[in-house]
Amino acid sequence: MKTTLELDDDLLTEVKAVAARRRITLKAIVEHALRRELSPAPELNNPDPEKFEVGPLGFLVLKRKPGETITLEQIQAVQESLDEEELQRAIHPRRV
């Protein structure tokens, strides 16, 4: 089936370059991207179900009580904790 898409000029230029490097058609890239977008999301590994839940878009989100506001400090603390865990896994891959 044929259809018409309006794409941003920079995006079209970039996707044409990728298609050329991969030696495939623009149509193949668009079909692949659409199939990937429509396929079910893989199960997300929740590192701490006490702190996180999987949101409606499939991303981890901080759990909060109704009306509770999540502060920047809380987000930074979680990020620092995750960064530290990742660093420990890189330094000591068998321990963690």
N, CA, C and O atoms as a CHARMM CRD file, in Angstrom:
* protein
*
  384
    1    1 MET  N      0.85400  -1.17100   0.00000 PROA 1      0.00000
    2    1 MET  CA     0.00000   0.00000   0.00000 PROA 1      0.00000
    3    1 MET  C      0.90500   1.24100   0.00000 PROA 1      0.00000
    4    1 MET  O      1.94000   1.26900   0.66600 PROA 1      0.00000
    5    2 LYS  N      0.50900   2.22600  -0.73300 PROA 2      0.00000
    6    2 LYS  CA     1.26900   3.46500  -0.78800 PROA 2      0.00000
    7    2 LYS  C      0.63400   4.48700   0.13400 PROA 2      0.00000
    8    2 LYS  O     -0.58600   4.54900   0.28200 PROA 2      0.00000
    9    3 THR  N      1.49500   5.29100   0.75200 PROA 3      0.00000
   10    3 THR  CA     1.01400   6.38100   1.59300 PROA 3      0.00000
   11    3 THR  C      2.03300   7.50400   1.52600 PROA 3      0.00000
   12    3 THR  O      3.15100   7.31200   1.04700 PROA 3      0.00000
   13    4 THR  N      1.64800   8.66100   2.00000 PROA 4      0.00000
   14    4 THR  CA     2.53400   9.81700   2.00100 PROA 4      0.00000
   15    4 THR  C      2.83000  10.21200   3.43900 PROA 4      0.00000
   16    4 THR  O      1.92400  10.31700   4.26600 PROA 4      0.00000
   17    5 LEU  N      4.10900  10.42900   3.72600 PROA 5      0.00000
   18    5 LEU  CA     4.53200  10.88300   5.05000 PROA 5      0.00000
   19    5 LEU  C      5.23800  12.21400   4.92000 PROA 5      0.00000
   20    5 LEU  O      6.00700  12.42600   3.98200 PROA 5      0.00000
   21    6 GLU  N      4.98600  13.09800   5.84300 PROA 6      0.00000
   22    6 GLU  CA     5.74800  14.34100   5.91500 PROA 6      0.00000
   23    6 GLU  C      6.75200  14.18300   7.03200 PROA 6      0.00000
   24    6 GLU  O      6.37400  14.01900   8.19200 PROA 6      0.00000
   25    7 LEU  N      8.04100  14.23100   6.69200 PROA 7      0.00000
   26    7 LEU  CA     9.10700  14.05700   7.67000 PROA 7      0.00000
   27    7 LEU  C      9.95500  15.31800   7.74300 PROA 7      0.00000
   28    7 LEU  O     10.07900  16.05900   6.76900 PROA 7      0.00000
   29    8 ASP  N     10.52300  15.54100   8.89200 PROA 8      0.00000
   30    8 ASP  CA    11.46400  16.63300   9.07900 PROA 8      0.00000
   31    8 ASP  C     12.63400  16.43300   8.11100 PROA 8      0.00000
   32    8 ASP  O     13.10600  15.31000   7.93300 PROA 8      0.00000
   33    9 ASP  N     13.09700  17.50100   7.49400 PROA 9      0.00000
   34    9 ASP  CA    14.17100  17.40100   6.49400 PROA 9      0.00000
   35    9 ASP  C     15.42800  16.75100   7.06800 PROA 9      0.00000
   36    9 ASP  O     16.03700  15.89700   6.42400 PROA 9      0.00000
   37   10 ASP  N     15.81800  17.15500   8.28600 PROA 10     0.00000
   38   10 ASP  CA    17.02600  16.58600   8.89000 PROA 10     0.00000
   39   10 ASP  C     16.85600  15.09700   9.17000 PROA 10     0.00000
   40   10 ASP  O     17.78900  14.31800   8.97500 PROA 10     0.00000
   41   11 LEU  N     15.66900  14.70000   9.62600 PROA 11     0.00000
   42   11 LEU  CA    15.40400  13.28700   9.89400 PROA 11     0.00000
   43   11 LEU  C     15.47900  12.48800   8.59800 PROA 11     0.00000
   44   11 LEU  O     16.07800  11.41300   8.56300 PROA 11     0.00000
   45   12 LEU  N     14.88200  13.00000   7.55100 PROA 12     0.00000
   46   12 LEU  CA    14.89900  12.29900   6.26900 PROA 12     0.00000
   47   12 LEU  C     16.32500  12.15700   5.74200 PROA 12     0.00000
   48   12 LEU  O     16.69800  11.09900   5.23400 PROA 12     0.00000
   49   13 THR  N     17.11000  13.20600   5.86000 PROA 13     0.00000
   50   13 THR  CA    18.50600  13.15000   5.42300 PROA 13     0.00000
   51   13 THR  C     19.26700  12.08600   6.20300 PROA 13     0.00000
   52   13 THR  O     20.03100  11.30800   5.63300 PROA 13     0.00000
   53   14 GLU  N     19.05000  12.06300   7.49900 PROA 14     0.00000
   54   14 GLU  CA    19.74500  11.09600   8.35200 PROA 14     0.00000
   55   14 GLU  C     19.32000   9.65800   8.04100 PROA 14     0.00000
   56   14 GLU  O     20.16300   8.76500   7.95500 PROA 14     0.00000
   57   15 VAL  N     18.02200   9.43800   7.87500 PROA 15     0.00000
   58   15 VAL  CA    17.54600   8.08000   7.61300 PROA 15     0.00000
   59   15 VAL  C     17.99100   7.59900   6.22700 PROA 15     0.00000
   60   15 VAL  O     18.26000   6.41100   6.04500 PROA 15     0.00000
   61   16 LYS  N     18.07000   8.48900   5.27100 PROA 16     0.00000
   62   16 LYS  CA    18.57300   8.10300   3.94400 PROA 16     0.00000
   63   16 LYS  C     20.04100   7.70700   4.02100 PROA 16     0.00000
   64   16 LYS  O     20.47100   6.76500   3.35600 PROA 16     0.00000
   65   17 ALA  N     20.81000   8.43000   4.83600 PROA 17     0.00000
   66   17 ALA  CA    22.23000   8.10200   5.00900 PROA 17     0.00000
   67   17 ALA  C     22.38400   6.74000   5.68100 PROA 17     0.00000
   68   17 ALA  O     23.23100   5.94000   5.28200 PROA 17     0.00000
   69   18 VAL  N     21.56400   6.47700   6.70400 PROA 18     0.00000
   70   18 VAL  CA    21.60800   5.18100   7.38900 PROA 18     0.00000
   71   18 VAL  C     21.22700   4.07300   6.41600 PROA 18     0.00000
   72   18 VAL  O     21.87300   3.02600   6.38300 PROA 18     0.00000
   73   19 ALA  N     20.19700   4.29200   5.63600 PROA 19     0.00000
   74   19 ALA  CA    19.76100   3.29200   4.65700 PROA 19     0.00000
   75   19 ALA  C     20.88000   2.99500   3.65500 PROA 19     0.00000
   76   19 ALA  O     21.11700   1.84000   3.29900 PROA 19     0.00000
   77   20 ALA  N     21.54900   4.02800   3.21800 PROA 20     0.00000
   78   20 ALA  CA    22.64400   3.83200   2.26200 PROA 20     0.00000
   79   20 ALA  C     23.78400   3.03500   2.89200 PROA 20     0.00000
   80   20 ALA  O     24.33300   2.12600   2.27000 PROA 20     0.00000
   81   21 ARG  N     24.13700   3.38500   4.13700 PROA 21     0.00000
   82   21 ARG  CA    25.21800   2.64900   4.81900 PROA 21     0.00000
   83   21 ARG  C     24.84600   1.17900   5.02000 PROA 21     0.00000
   84   21 ARG  O     25.69800   0.29900   4.89900 PROA 21     0.00000
   85   22 ARG  N     23.59000   0.92000   5.32200 PROA 22     0.00000
   86   22 ARG  CA    23.13300  -0.45800   5.55700 PROA 22     0.00000
   87   22 ARG  C     22.78700  -1.18100   4.25300 PROA 22     0.00000
   88   22 ARG  O     22.54200  -2.38700   4.24100 PROA 22     0.00000
   89   23 ARG  N     22.77300  -0.42700   3.17100 PROA 23     0.00000
   90   23 ARG  CA    22.42000  -0.96500   1.85300 PROA 23     0.00000
   91   23 ARG  C     21.01700  -1.57000   1.85200 PROA 23     0.00000
   92   23 ARG  O     20.78100  -2.66400   1.33900 PROA 23     0.00000
   93   24 ILE  N     20.09800  -0.80900   2.44800 PROA 24     0.00000
   94   24 ILE  CA    18.69000  -1.18900   2.44900 PROA 24     0.00000
   95   24 ILE  C     17.87100   0.02100   2.01100 PROA 24     0.00000
   96   24 ILE  O     18.40300   1.12200   1.87300 PROA 24     0.00000
   97   25 THR  N     16.60600  -0.18500   1.79900 PROA 25     0.00000
   98   25 THR  CA    15.75300   0.91000   1.32300 PROA 25     0.00000
   99   25 THR  C     15.19400   1.72000   2.49200 PROA 25     0.00000
  100   25 THR  O     15.15500   1.26000   3.63300 PROA 25     0.00000
  101   26 LEU  N     14.77200   2.91500   2.17500 PROA 26     0.00000
  102   26 LEU  CA    14.07600   3.75700   3.14900 PROA 26     0.00000
  103   26 LEU  C     12.80500   3.04100   3.61100 PROA 26     0.00000
  104   26 LEU  O     12.45900   3.07900   4.79200 PROA 26     0.00000
  105   27 LYS  N     12.11500   2.39100   2.67600 PROA 27     0.00000
  106   27 LYS  CA    10.90800   1.64000   3.00400 PROA 27     0.00000
  107   27 LYS  C     11.20600   0.57000   4.05800 PROA 27     0.00000
  108   27 LYS  O     10.42300   0.38300   4.98900 PROA 27     0.00000
  109   28 ALA  N     12.32300  -0.12400   3.91600 PROA 28     0.00000
  110   28 ALA  CA    12.67800  -1.18000   4.87500 PROA 28     0.00000
  111   28 ALA  C     12.91100  -0.60900   6.26700 PROA 28     0.00000
  112   28 ALA  O     12.50700  -1.21000   7.26300 PROA 28     0.00000
  113   29 ILE  N     13.55700   0.54400   6.33800 PROA 29     0.00000
  114   29 ILE  CA    13.79600   1.16800   7.63800 PROA 29     0.00000
  115   29 ILE  C     12.47600   1.59100   8.27400 PROA 29     0.00000
  116   29 ILE  O     12.25700   1.34900   9.46100 PROA 29     0.00000
  117   30 VAL  N     11.60400   2.21200   7.50800 PROA 30     0.00000
  118   30 VAL  CA    10.31800   2.66100   8.04400 PROA 30     0.00000
  119   30 VAL  C      9.49600   1.46000   8.50800 PROA 30     0.00000
  120   30 VAL  O      8.90600   1.50100   9.58800 PROA 30     0.00000
  121   31 GLU  N      9.44900   0.39300   7.71100 PROA 31     0.00000
  122   31 GLU  CA     8.69900  -0.79700   8.10600 PROA 31     0.00000
  123   31 GLU  C      9.26400  -1.40800   9.38900 PROA 31     0.00000
  124   31 GLU  O      8.51400  -1.78600  10.28800 PROA 31     0.00000
  125   32 HSD  N     10.59200  -1.50000   9.46400 PROA 32     0.00000
  126   32 HSD  CA    11.22600  -2.06200  10.65800 PROA 32     0.00000
  127   32 HSD  C     10.90200  -1.21300  11.89000 PROA 32     0.00000
  128   32 HSD  O     10.55600  -1.74900  12.94300 PROA 32     0.00000
  129   33 ALA  N     11.01200   0.09900  11.75900 PROA 33     0.00000
  130   33 ALA  CA    10.73100   0.99900  12.89000 PROA 33     0.00000
  131   33 ALA  C      9.27500   0.87300  13.34000 PROA 33     0.00000
  132   33 ALA  O      8.99500   0.85200  14.53800 PROA 33     0.00000
  133   34 LEU  N      8.36300   0.79200  12.39400 PROA 34     0.00000
  134   34 LEU  CA     6.94500   0.65500  12.74600 PROA 34     0.00000
  135   34 LEU  C      6.67200  -0.68700  13.41800 PROA 34     0.00000
  136   34 LEU  O      5.92500  -0.75200  14.39500 PROA 34     0.00000
  137   35 ARG  N      7.27300  -1.75700  12.90100 PROA 35     0.00000
  138   35 ARG  CA     7.06900  -3.07200  13.53300 PROA 35     0.00000
  139   35 ARG  C      7.63000  -3.09300  14.95400 PROA 35     0.00000
  140   35 ARG  O      7.01500  -3.64500  15.86600 PROA 35     0.00000
  141   36 ARG  N      8.80200  -2.48700  15.13000 PROA 36     0.00000
  142   36 ARG  CA     9.40300  -2.43100  16.46100 PROA 36     0.00000
  143   36 ARG  C      8.53100  -1.61600  17.40800 PROA 36     0.00000
  144   36 ARG  O      8.36200  -1.98600  18.56900 PROA 36     0.00000
  145   37 GLU  N      7.98700  -0.52700  16.92700 PROA 37     0.00000
  146   37 GLU  CA     7.13200   0.32600  17.76200 PROA 37     0.00000
  147   37 GLU  C      5.83600  -0.38400  18.14900 PROA 37     0.00000
  148   37 GLU  O      5.33100  -0.18400  19.25400 PROA 37     0.00000
  149   38 LEU  N      5.30400  -1.19600  17.26900 PROA 38     0.00000
  150   38 LEU  CA     4.03900  -1.87200  17.52400 PROA 38     0.00000
  151   38 LEU  C      4.18400  -3.19100  18.28400 PROA 38     0.00000
  152   38 LEU  O      3.19700  -3.72800  18.78700 PROA 38     0.00000
  153   39 SER  N      5.40200  -3.71200  18.36800 PROA 39     0.00000
  154   39 SER  CA     5.58600  -4.98500  19.07600 PROA 39     0.00000
  155   39 SER  C      5.46900  -4.75700  20.58200 PROA 39     0.00000
  156   39 SER  O      5.73900  -3.66100  21.07500 PROA 39     0.00000
  157   40 PRO  N      5.06400  -5.80000  21.30600 PROA 40     0.00000
  158   40 PRO  CA     4.94000  -5.64900  22.75800 PROA 40     0.00000
  159   40 PRO  C      6.30300  -5.31900  23.37800 PROA 40     0.00000
  160   40 PRO  O      7.33800  -5.83800  22.95900 PROA 40     0.00000
  161   41 ALA  N      6.27200  -4.46300  24.36100 PROA 41     0.00000
  162   41 ALA  CA     7.51100  -4.07900  25.03800 PROA 41     0.00000
  163   41 ALA  C      8.03300  -5.26300  25.83600 PROA 41     0.00000
  164   41 ALA  O      7.25100  -5.99900  26.43700 PROA 41     0.00000
  165   42 PRO  N      9.34900  -5.45200  25.84700 PROA 42     0.00000
  166   42 PRO  CA     9.89100  -6.53900  26.66000 PROA 42     0.00000
  167   42 PRO  C      9.64100  -6.25200  28.13900 PROA 42     0.00000
  168   42 PRO  O      9.51700  -5.09700  28.54500 PROA 42     0.00000
  169   43 GLU  N      9.57000  -7.30200  28.92500 PROA 43     0.00000
  170   43 GLU  CA     9.37100  -7.12100  30.35600 PROA 43     0.00000
  171   43 GLU  C     10.54400  -6.33400  30.92700 PROA 43     0.00000
  172   43 GLU  O     11.70500  -6.64800  30.66500 PROA 43     0.00000
  173   44 LEU  N     10.23200  -5.33400  31.69100 PROA 44     0.00000
  174   44 LEU  CA    11.24700  -4.48600  32.27600 PROA 44     0.00000
  175   44 LEU  C     11.66000  -5.05900  33.62300 PROA 44     0.00000
  176   44 LEU  O     10.81200  -5.42500  34.43700 PROA 44     0.00000
  177   45 ASN  N     12.95700  -5.13400  33.85100 PROA 45     0.00000
  178   45 ASN  CA    13.45100  -5.63200  35.12200 PROA 45     0.00000
  179   45 ASN  C     13.36800  -4.51300  36.15200 PROA 45     0.00000
  180   45 ASN  O     14.04800  -3.49500  36.02800 PROA 45     0.00000
  181   46 ASN  N     12.53900  -4.70500  37.16000 PROA 46     0.00000
  182   46 ASN  CA    12.36800  -3.70400  38.20800 PROA 46     0.00000
  183   46 ASN  C     13.37900  -3.99000  39.30700 PROA 46     0.00000
  184   46 ASN  O     13.23400  -4.97300  40.03300 PROA 46     0.00000
  185   47 PRO  N     14.41800  -3.13500  39.44600 PROA 47     0.00000
  186   47 PRO  CA    15.47000  -3.41200  40.42000 PROA 47     0.00000
  187   47 PRO  C     15.01400  -3.30600  41.86900 PROA 47     0.00000
  188   47 PRO  O     15.61900  -3.91900  42.74900 PROA 47     0.00000
  189   48 ASP  N     13.96500  -2.54500  42.13200 PROA 48     0.00000
  190   48 ASP  CA    13.50300  -2.36800  43.51400 PROA 48     0.00000
  191   48 ASP  C     12.00100  -2.09000  43.51300 PROA 48     0.00000
  192   48 ASP  O     11.58500  -0.93200  43.46100 PROA 48     0.00000
  193   49 PRO  N     11.18300  -3.14900  43.57100 PROA 49     0.00000
  194   49 PRO  CA     9.72900  -2.96200  43.52700 PROA 49     0.00000
  195   49 PRO  C      9.18200  -2.11000  44.67000 PROA 49     0.00000
  196   49 PRO  O      8.07000  -1.59200  44.57600 PROA 49     0.00000
  197   50 GLU  N      9.95000  -1.96200  45.74300 PROA 50     0.00000
  198   50 GLU  CA     9.51500  -1.09800  46.83600 PROA 50     0.00000
  199   50 GLU  C      9.55500   0.37700  46.41700 PROA 50     0.00000
  200   50 GLU  O      8.72900   1.17400  46.86200 PROA 50     0.00000
  201   51 LYS  N     10.51800   0.73300  45.56100 PROA 51     0.00000
  202   51 LYS  CA    10.70800   2.12700  45.15500 PROA 51     0.00000
  203   51 LYS  C     10.07200   2.45200  43.80600 PROA 51     0.00000
  204   51 LYS  O      9.61400   3.57300  43.58500 PROA 51     0.00000
  205   52 PHE  N     10.04500   1.46000  42.89700 PROA 52     0.00000
  206   52 PHE  CA     9.63100   1.72900  41.51900 PROA 52     0.00000
  207   52 PHE  C      8.41400   0.90700  41.12600 PROA 52     0.00000
  208   52 PHE  O      8.10100  -0.12100  41.72700 PROA 52     0.00000
  209   53 GLU  N      7.73700   1.40400  40.08700 PROA 53     0.00000
  210   53 GLU  CA     6.70400   0.64000  39.41100 PROA 53     0.00000
  211   53 GLU  C      6.86200   0.90000  37.92300 PROA 53     0.00000
  212   53 GLU  O      7.46600   1.89500  37.52300 PROA 53     0.00000
  213   54 VAL  N      6.32700   0.02200  37.11400 PROA 54     0.00000
  214   54 VAL  CA     6.39900   0.21000  35.67500 PROA 54     0.00000
  215   54 VAL  C      5.21000   1.06500  35.26900 PROA 54     0.00000
  216   54 VAL  O      4.05700   0.70000  35.49900 PROA 54     0.00000
  217   55 GLY  N      5.50500   2.20700  34.66200 PROA 55     0.00000
  218   55 GLY  CA     4.46800   3.14600  34.26300 PROA 55     0.00000
  219   55 GLY  C      3.74200   2.70500  33.00800 PROA 55     0.00000
  220   55 GLY  O      4.09100   1.68100  32.42000 PROA 55     0.00000
  221   56 PRO  N      2.73900   3.46100  32.58800 PROA 56     0.00000
  222   56 PRO  CA     1.91200   3.08600  31.43200 PROA 56     0.00000
  223   56 PRO  C      2.68000   3.02800  30.11500 PROA 56     0.00000
  224   56 PRO  O      2.23900   2.36800  29.17400 PROA 56     0.00000
  225   57 LEU  N      3.81600   3.70600  30.03500 PROA 57     0.00000
  226   57 LEU  CA     4.60700   3.66700  28.80300 PROA 57     0.00000
  227   57 LEU  C      5.72400   2.64300  28.87600 PROA 57     0.00000
  228   57 LEU  O      6.54600   2.55200  27.96300 PROA 57     0.00000
  229   58 GLY  N      5.76300   1.85800  29.97000 PROA 58     0.00000
  230   58 GLY  CA     6.77400   0.81800  30.09500 PROA 58     0.00000
  231   58 GLY  C      8.06300   1.26900  30.73900 PROA 58     0.00000
  232   58 GLY  O      9.03300   0.51300  30.75200 PROA 58     0.00000
  233   59 PHE  N      8.10800   2.48800  31.28000 PROA 59     0.00000
  234   59 PHE  CA     9.29600   2.99300  31.95000 PROA 59     0.00000
  235   59 PHE  C      9.15000   2.82900  33.44900 PROA 59     0.00000
  236   59 PHE  O      8.03900   2.82000  33.98000 PROA 59     0.00000
  237   60 LEU  N     10.29500   2.69800  34.13700 PROA 60     0.00000
  238   60 LEU  CA    10.24700   2.67700  35.59200 PROA 60     0.00000
  239   60 LEU  C      9.94900   4.07900  36.10300 PROA 60     0.00000
  240   60 LEU  O     10.52900   5.05700  35.63200 PROA 60     0.00000
  241   61 VAL  N      9.04600   4.16800  37.06500 PROA 61     0.00000
  242   61 VAL  CA     8.73500   5.44700  37.70100 PROA 61     0.00000
  243   61 VAL  C      8.79100   5.25300  39.20900 PROA 61     0.00000
  244   61 VAL  O      8.52800   4.16200  39.71500 PROA 61     0.00000
  245   62 LEU  N      9.13300   6.31000  39.91300 PROA 62     0.00000
  246   62 LEU  CA     9.16200   6.24400  41.36600 PROA 62     0.00000
  247   62 LEU  C      7.74700   6.08100  41.89400 PROA 62     0.00000
  248   62 LEU  O      6.82200   6.76100  41.45000 PROA 62     0.00000
  249   63 LYS  N      7.59000   5.17400  42.84500 PROA 63     0.00000
  250   63 LYS  CA     6.27600   5.01900  43.48400 PROA 63     0.00000
  251   63 LYS  C      6.04900   6.22300  44.38600 PROA 63     0.00000
  252   63 LYS  O      6.98000   6.73300  45.00900 PROA 63     0.00000
  253   64 ARG  N      4.82300   6.66000  44.44500 PROA 64     0.00000
  254   64 ARG  CA     4.48000   7.74700  45.35000 PROA 64     0.00000
  255   64 ARG  C      3.04400   7.59700  45.79900 PROA 64     0.00000
  256   64 ARG  O      2.21000   6.99000  45.12800 PROA 64     0.00000
  257   65 LYS  N      2.79200   8.17100  46.94900 PROA 65     0.00000
  258   65 LYS  CA     1.43500   8.14900  47.48100 PROA 65     0.00000
  259   65 LYS  C      0.62500   9.23400  46.78800 PROA 65     0.00000
  260   65 LYS  O      1.20000  10.21600  46.31900 PROA 65     0.00000
  261   66 PRO  N     -0.70200   9.08400  46.71100 PROA 66     0.00000
  262   66 PRO  CA    -1.52700  10.12100  46.07200 PROA 66     0.00000
  263   66 PRO  C     -1.25100  11.49600  46.69300 PROA 66     0.00000
  264   66 PRO  O     -1.26300  11.65500  47.91300 PROA 66     0.00000
  265   67 GLY  N     -1.00700  12.46300  45.84300 PROA 67     0.00000
  266   67 GLY  CA    -0.75100  13.82200  46.29400 PROA 67     0.00000
  267   67 GLY  C      0.68900  14.09400  46.66900 PROA 67     0.00000
  268   67 GLY  O      1.06000  15.24900  46.87900 PROA 67     0.00000
  269   68 GLU  N      1.52000  13.04600  46.76000 PROA 68     0.00000
  270   68 GLU  CA     2.92000  13.22800  47.13100 PROA 68     0.00000
  271   68 GLU  C      3.70800  13.77900  45.94400 PROA 68     0.00000
  272   68 GLU  O      3.50400  13.36600  44.80200 PROA 68     0.00000
  273   69 THR  N      4.60200  14.71000  46.22800 PROA 69     0.00000
  274   69 THR  CA     5.45400  15.28200  45.20200 PROA 69     0.00000
  275   69 THR  C      6.83800  14.66300  45.30900 PROA 69     0.00000
  276   69 THR  O      7.37700  14.52500  46.40700 PROA 69     0.00000
  277   70 ILE  N      7.40600  14.29400  44.18700 PROA 70     0.00000
  278   70 ILE  CA     8.76700  13.75900  44.16800 PROA 70     0.00000
  279   70 ILE  C      9.70400  14.93400  43.92100 PROA 70     0.00000
  280   70 ILE  O      9.52400  15.70000  42.97400 PROA 70     0.00000
  281   71 THR  N     10.70300  15.06300  44.78300 PROA 71     0.00000
  282   71 THR  CA    11.62600  16.19500  44.69500 PROA 71     0.00000
  283   71 THR  C     12.84200  15.84300  43.85000 PROA 71     0.00000
  284   71 THR  O     13.14100  14.67300  43.61400 PROA 71     0.00000
  285   72 LEU  N     13.52500  16.86900  43.40900 PROA 72     0.00000
  286   72 LEU  CA    14.75700  16.69100  42.66100 PROA 72     0.00000
  287   72 LEU  C     15.78400  15.94900  43.51100 PROA 72     0.00000
  288   72 LEU  O     16.54200  15.12900  42.99100 PROA 72     0.00000
  289   73 GLU  N     15.81500  16.22700  44.79800 PROA 73     0.00000
  290   73 GLU  CA    16.76300  15.55200  45.69000 PROA 73     0.00000
  291   73 GLU  C     16.50500  14.04600  45.73000 PROA 73     0.00000
  292   73 GLU  O     17.45100  13.25900  45.75600 PROA 73     0.00000
  293   74 GLN  N     15.22400  13.63600  45.73700 PROA 74     0.00000
  294   74 GLN  CA    14.90300  12.20900  45.72200 PROA 74     0.00000
  295   74 GLN  C     15.37400  11.55800  44.42400 PROA 74     0.00000
  296   74 GLN  O     15.93000  10.46000  44.43100 PROA 74     0.00000
  297   75 ILE  N     15.14600  12.24300  43.32600 PROA 75     0.00000
  298   75 ILE  CA    15.57200  11.71800  42.02900 PROA 75     0.00000
  299   75 ILE  C     17.08600  11.59600  41.97500 PROA 75     0.00000
  300   75 ILE  O     17.61600  10.59100  41.50200 PROA 75     0.00000
  301   76 GLN  N     17.78500  12.62200  42.46100 PROA 76     0.00000
  302   76 GLN  CA    19.24500  12.58700  42.45900 PROA 76     0.00000
  303   76 GLN  C     19.76900  11.46100  43.35100 PROA 76     0.00000
  304   76 GLN  O     20.75200  10.80700  43.00400 PROA 76     0.00000
  305   77 ALA  N     19.12400  11.23200  44.49100 PROA 77     0.00000
  306   77 ALA  CA    19.54800  10.15300  45.39500 PROA 77     0.00000
  307   77 ALA  C     19.37900   8.79200  44.72800 PROA 77     0.00000
  308   77 ALA  O     20.25300   7.93100  44.83700 PROA 77     0.00000
  309   78 VAL  N     18.25900   8.59800  44.03700 PROA 78     0.00000
  310   78 VAL  CA    18.04200   7.33300  43.33100 PROA 78     0.00000
  311   78 VAL  C     19.08300   7.16800  42.23800 PROA 78     0.00000
  312   78 VAL  O     19.64800   6.08500  42.08100 PROA 78     0.00000
  313   79 GLN  N     19.34700   8.23400  41.47600 PROA 79     0.00000
  314   79 GLN  CA    20.33800   8.15000  40.39600 PROA 79     0.00000
  315   79 GLN  C     21.72200   7.83500  40.95300 PROA 79     0.00000
  316   79 GLN  O     22.44700   7.01500  40.38900 PROA 79     0.00000
  317   80 GLU  N     22.09200   8.48300  42.05700 PROA 80     0.00000
  318   80 GLU  CA    23.39500   8.21100  42.66600 PROA 80     0.00000
  319   80 GLU  C     23.48000   6.76100  43.12400 PROA 80     0.00000
  320   80 GLU  O     24.52200   6.12400  42.96800 PROA 80     0.00000
  321   81 SER  N     22.40800   6.23700  43.68400 PROA 81     0.00000
  322   81 SER  CA    22.38100   4.85000  44.13400 PROA 81     0.00000
  323   81 SER  C     22.53900   3.89200  42.95100 PROA 81     0.00000
  324   81 SER  O     23.30700   2.93200  43.02200 PROA 81     0.00000
  325   82 LEU  N     21.81600   4.15500  41.87400 PROA 82     0.00000
  326   82 LEU  CA    21.92900   3.31600  40.68600 PROA 82     0.00000
  327   82 LEU  C     23.31800   3.41100  40.07000 PROA 82     0.00000
  328   82 LEU  O     23.87100   2.40400  39.62700 PROA 82     0.00000
  329   83 ASP  N     23.88700   4.61800  40.04000 PROA 83     0.00000
  330   83 ASP  CA    25.23900   4.79300  39.51700 PROA 83     0.00000
  331   83 ASP  C     26.24900   4.02000  40.35500 PROA 83     0.00000
  332   83 ASP  O     27.16200   3.39400  39.81500 PROA 83     0.00000
  333   84 GLU  N     26.08500   4.06500  41.67600 PROA 84     0.00000
  334   84 GLU  CA    26.99300   3.35300  42.57300 PROA 84     0.00000
  335   84 GLU  C     26.88400   1.84700  42.36000 PROA 84     0.00000
  336   84 GLU  O     27.89900   1.15300  42.32100 PROA 84     0.00000
  337   85 GLU  N     25.65800   1.33500  42.22100 PROA 85     0.00000
  338   85 GLU  CA    25.47600  -0.09100  41.96900 PROA 85     0.00000
  339   85 GLU  C     26.12800  -0.49400  40.65200 PROA 85     0.00000
  340   85 GLU  O     26.77100  -1.54000  40.57100 PROA 85     0.00000
  341   86 GLU  N     25.96400   0.33100  39.62300 PROA 86     0.00000
  342   86 GLU  CA    26.56400   0.02900  38.32600 PROA 86     0.00000
  343   86 GLU  C     28.08700   0.04600  38.43000 PROA 86     0.00000
  344   86 GLU  O     28.75500  -0.80500  37.84300 PROA 86     0.00000
  345   87 LEU  N     28.63200   0.99000  39.15800 PROA 87     0.00000
  346   87 LEU  CA    30.07900   1.07200  39.35000 PROA 87     0.00000
  347   87 LEU  C     30.58500  -0.17400  40.07900 PROA 87     0.00000
  348   87 LEU  O     31.60700  -0.74500  39.69700 PROA 87     0.00000
  349   88 GLN  N     29.87500  -0.59700  41.12600 PROA 88     0.00000
  350   88 GLN  CA    30.28100  -1.78100  41.87700 PROA 88     0.00000
  351   88 GLN  C     30.23700  -3.03400  41.00100 PROA 88     0.00000
  352   88 GLN  O     31.10600  -3.89900  41.11100 PROA 88     0.00000
  353   89 ARG  N     29.22900  -3.13300  40.13300 PROA 89     0.00000
  354   89 ARG  CA    29.16000  -4.27900  39.21800 PROA 89     0.00000
  355   89 ARG  C     30.32600  -4.25300  38.23000 PROA 89     0.00000
  356   89 ARG  O     30.84900  -5.30100  37.85400 PROA 89     0.00000
  357   90 ALA  N     30.72600  -3.06300  37.81600 PROA 90     0.00000
  358   90 ALA  CA    31.84800  -2.95300  36.87500 PROA 90     0.00000
  359   90 ALA  C     33.17300  -3.30900  37.56100 PROA 90     0.00000
  360   90 ALA  O     34.03800  -3.94500  36.95900 PROA 90     0.00000
  361   91 ILE  N     33.32100  -2.89700  38.81300 PROA 91     0.00000
  362   91 ILE  CA    34.56600  -3.15700  39.54500 PROA 91     0.00000
  363   91 ILE  C     34.62400  -4.61000  40.02200 PROA 91     0.00000
  364   91 ILE  O     35.66600  -5.25700  39.92300 PROA 91     0.00000
  365   92 HSD  N     33.51000  -5.11700  40.53700 PROA 92     0.00000
  366   92 HSD  CA    33.44100  -6.45600  41.11500 PROA 92     0.00000
  367   92 HSD  C     32.27800  -7.22400  40.47700 PROA 92     0.00000
  368   92 HSD  O     31.25000  -7.41900  41.12500 PROA 92     0.00000
  369   93 PRO  N     32.41800  -7.65900  39.23100 PROA 93     0.00000
  370   93 PRO  CA    31.28300  -8.26800  38.53400 PROA 93     0.00000
  371   93 PRO  C     30.74900  -9.54200  39.18600 PROA 93     0.00000
  372   93 PRO  O     29.57800  -9.87000  38.99300 PROA 93     0.00000
  373   94 ARG  N     31.54600 -10.25400  39.93500 PROA 94     0.00000
  374   94 ARG  CA    31.06900 -11.51000  40.53700 PROA 94     0.00000
  375   94 ARG  C     30.41900 -11.31400  41.88000 PROA 94     0.00000
  376   94 ARG  O     29.65700 -12.17300  42.32300 PROA 94     0.00000
  377   95 ARG  N     30.69500 -10.21100  42.54300 PROA 95     0.00000
  378   95 ARG  CA    30.12500  -9.96500  43.88300 PROA 95     0.00000
  379   95 ARG  C     28.68200  -9.54000  43.82400 PROA 95     0.00000
  380   95 ARG  O     27.87200  -9.99100  44.63500 PROA 95     0.00000
  381   96 VAL  N     28.33800  -8.68300  42.88400 PROA 96     0.00000
  382   96 VAL  CA    27.00600  -8.07100  42.84500 PROA 96     0.00000
  383   96 VAL  C     26.07500  -8.89200  42.00400 PROA 96     0.00000
  384   96 VAL  O     24.90600  -8.53800  41.85100 PROA 96     0.00000
